């Protein structure tokens, strides 16, 4: 994507929208240009180098073994680096969300995630909606942006085609102290898609799409910037039962990958 293209609103083709509806995810070759990716990558690296000074709950460990396989997430990163939501990447992500969900789409929470070189932990199969408030019905998308090439070796995203058409499946915490979830038992039978991306590429997925990501065995860190958008939640007559949730999860959240 050129700088000029990055500053024009990105619009999915009819075929891309149909693919997203069918599969529950979509691969986008470029959501911004290389110049902005360099800026965003520097901002994210600076966030992970910060020594404290995060609001309570804004820096989390998702992995089961933070010492040996760290999988660290910063939620609400725009509080600390407003530039993350001021450029073409954010504007294009917002345009994609509005195209898929409608003009009522609003931000529901953003995050950044780091898998350090050689030791960054994997993300087990899960559904984002398993983290969200069970009193409500949700319609939401996550837009995951690669801040360097995302490959099998460094832990790119993986999706199960069509898994968004089912219910929220039983989950469990990856460990008592962690904030990450995983499916209980085996993932549903479905065709797995390995979503490798160039830097500035993106994937878009539904809140119920089963997905995960591998560990980072490469010699470079793997970073991702994730924008979350959704429609206003609708109160259910009978709440869902999500016994796996931590008590502090009282609002919708986007877990890391």
C-alpha positions in Angstrom: 0.0 0.0 0.0 1.4 3.4 -1.0 1.2 6.5 1.3 -1.5 7.9 -1.0 -3.6 4.7 -0.8 -3.1 4.5 3.0 -4.7 8.0 3.4 -7.8 7.0 1.4 -10.5 5.0 3.2 -10.0 1.3 2.7 -13.1 -0.5 1.3 -13.5 -4.3 1.2 -14.7 -5.8 -2.1 -18.0 -7.7 -2.2 -16.1 -10.9 -2.5 -14.1 -10.1 0.6 -17.2 -9.3 2.6 -18.7 -12.6 1.4 -15.5 -14.5 2.4 -15.7 -13.0 5.9 -19.3 -13.9 6.3 -18.6 -17.5 5.2 -15.3 -18.2 7.1 -15.5 -15.8 10.1 -12.2 -14.2 9.2 -10.5 -12.4 6.4 -6.9 -11.8 5.4 -6.1 -8.2 4.2 -2.8 -7.8 2.4 -2.2 -4.2 3.6 -4.1 -1.9 5.9 -1.5 0.9 5.9 1.9 1.7 4.4 5.5 0.8 5.5 6.2 4.3 6.9 3.3 4.1 9.4 4.2 0.6 10.4 7.6 1.7 11.3 6.1 4.5 13.5 3.6 2.1 15.1 6.3 -0.6 15.8 8.5 2.0 17.6 5.5 3.1 19.7 4.7 -0.4 20.7 8.3 -1.3 21.5 8.4 1.8 23.7 5.3 0.7 25.5 6.8 -2.7 26.3 10.0 -1.0 27.6 8.1 1.1 30.1 8.9 0.5 33.7 5.5 0.4 35.4 3.3 3.5 35.2 0.4 1.5 33.7 -3.1 1.8 35.1 -4.3 -1.2 37.1 -5.2 -4.0 34.7 -3.6 -2.4 31.6 -0.6 -4.7 31.5 -1.4 -8.4 31.6 0.3 -11.8 31.3 -1.8 -14.2 29.1 0.5 -17.2 29.2 0.6 -20.1 31.7 4.4 -19.6 32.3 5.4 -16.0 32.3 9.0 -16.7 33.2 9.7 -19.2 30.4 7.2 -18.4 27.7 6.0 -14.8 28.2 2.9 -13.6 26.4 2.4 -10.0 27.5 -0.4 -7.7 26.5 -1.1 -4.0 27.1 -4.7 -3.0 26.9 -5.9 0.5 26.2 -2.5 1.3 24.6 -3.8 4.6 23.2 -3.8 6.0 26.7 0.0 5.9 26.6 0.6 6.4 22.9 -2.3 8.3 21.3 -0.6 8.2 17.9 -1.7 4.6 17.7 -5.2 5.7 16.9 -4.5 8.8 14.9 -3.2 7.4 11.6 -4.4 5.5 8.5 -4.2 2.1 10.1 -6.8 3.0 12.7 -9.0 4.9 10.2 -8.9 1.9 7.8 -9.6 -0.6 10.6 -12.6 1.6 11.6 -13.8 1.7 8.0 -13.6 -2.1 7.7 -15.6 -2.5 11.0 -18.3 -0.2 9.8 -18.6 -2.0 6.5 -19.0 -5.4 8.2 -21.1 -4.3 11.2 -22.8 -1.1 10.1 -22.4 2.6 10.9 -23.3 1.9 14.6 -19.9 0.2 15.1 -18.0 1.7 17.9 -14.5 1.0 19.5 -14.8 -1.8 22.1 -11.1 -2.0 23.2 -7.7 -2.1 21.7 -4.5 -3.9 22.7 -0.9 -4.6 21.7 0.9 -7.8 22.3 4.5 -8.9 22.4 6.0 -12.4 21.8 9.7 -12.0 22.6 12.3 -13.6 20.3 12.7 -17.4 20.8 10.7 -17.6 24.0 7.4 -15.9 23.2 4.5 -18.2 24.2 1.8 -19.6 21.9 -1.9 -18.7 22.2 -4.2 -21.7 22.5 -7.4 -22.1 20.6 -10.1 -19.7 22.0 -13.0 -17.4 21.1 -12.9 -13.8 22.0 -16.5 -13.7 23.1 -15.6 -16.1 26.0 -13.9 -13.1 27.7 -16.9 -10.8 27.3 -19.8 -9.9 29.6 -22.2 -12.9 29.6 -25.2 -10.8 30.4 -25.2 -9.4 26.8 -25.4 -10.5 23.2 -22.4 -9.2 21.2 -21.5 -8.5 17.6 -17.9 -7.5 17.2 -14.8 -7.8 15.1 -11.1 -7.7 15.9 -8.6 -6.3 13.4 -5.1 -7.7 14.0 -2.2 -5.8 12.4 1.2 -7.3 11.8 4.0 -4.8 12.8 6.6 -7.0 11.2 6.0 -10.1 8.9 3.9 -12.6 10.8 5.0 -16.2 9.9 4.6 -19.7 11.2 8.0 -19.4 12.8 7.2 -16.3 14.9 3.6 -17.2 15.8 1.2 -15.9 13.2 -2.6 -16.1 13.6 -4.5 -19.3 12.9 -8.2 -19.7 12.3 -10.8 -22.4 12.1 -13.0 -21.8 9.1 -16.7 -21.4 9.8 -16.3 -21.7 13.6 -18.1 -18.4 14.2 -21.4 -19.9 13.3 -21.5 -22.0 16.5 -22.1 -21.1 20.1 -19.4 -19.9 22.6 -17.7 -23.1 23.6 -16.5 -24.1 27.1 -13.2 -22.5 28.1 -10.8 -22.6 31.0 -8.0 -20.4 32.3 -4.6 -21.4 31.0 -3.4 -21.2 34.6 -4.9 -19.9 37.8 -2.7 -16.7 37.7 -3.0 -16.0 34.0 -5.5 -13.9 32.1 -5.6 -16.1 29.0 -8.2 -18.7 28.1 -8.2 -21.9 26.1 -10.9 -24.2 24.8 -11.7 -27.2 27.1 -10.9 -30.3 25.1 -10.2 -30.5 21.4 -11.0 -27.8 18.9 -14.0 -28.3 16.7 -13.4 -30.2 13.5 -12.8 -27.6 10.8 -10.3 -26.6 8.1 -7.4 -24.7 9.8 -6.0 -21.6 8.1 -2.5 -20.4 8.8 -2.7 -16.6 8.3 0.9 -15.5 7.5 1.1 -11.7 6.7 3.6 -9.1 5.5 4.3 -6.2 7.7 1.2 -3.9 7.5 -1.0 -6.8 6.6 -4.0 -7.5 8.8 -6.5 -10.2 9.7 -10.1 -9.5 10.6 -12.1 -12.0 12.7 -15.5 -12.4 14.3 -15.9 -12.5 18.1 -16.9 -16.2 17.9 -14.3 -17.4 15.5 -12.0 -20.0 17.0 -8.4 -18.9 16.6 -5.0 -19.1 18.2 -1.3 -18.4 17.4 1.9 -20.3 17.6 5.0 -19.6 19.8 7.7 -17.4 18.6 10.8 -19.5 17.8 12.4 -16.9 15.5 15.2 -14.6 16.4 13.1 -11.4 16.3 10.2 -10.2 18.5 6.7 -10.6 17.1 4.4 -7.6 17.8 0.8 -7.0 17.0 -1.6 -4.1 17.2 -5.2 -5.1 17.6 -8.2 -2.8 17.2 -11.6 -4.0 18.5 -15.0 -2.7 17.3 -18.6 -3.7 17.9 -22.2 -2.8 18.0 -23.7 -1.8 21.3 -24.3 -5.0 23.4 -27.9 -6.1 23.8 -29.1 -7.3 27.3 -30.2 -10.9 27.3 -33.3 -12.1 29.1 -31.2 -15.0 30.4 -27.5 -14.4 30.9 -25.0 -16.9 29.5 -23.0 -19.0 32.0 -19.3 -18.5 31.6 -17.8 -20.0 34.9 -14.3 -19.7 33.5 -14.2 -15.9 33.7 -12.1 -14.1 36.3 -14.1 -11.9 38.7 -12.5 -8.7 37.4 -13.7 -9.3 33.9 -16.8 -7.1 34.1 -16.7 -5.5 30.6 -16.0 -6.7 27.1 -12.3 -7.2 26.3 -10.1 -8.4 23.4 -7.6 -11.0 24.4 -4.2 -11.2 22.8 -2.9 -13.5 20.1 
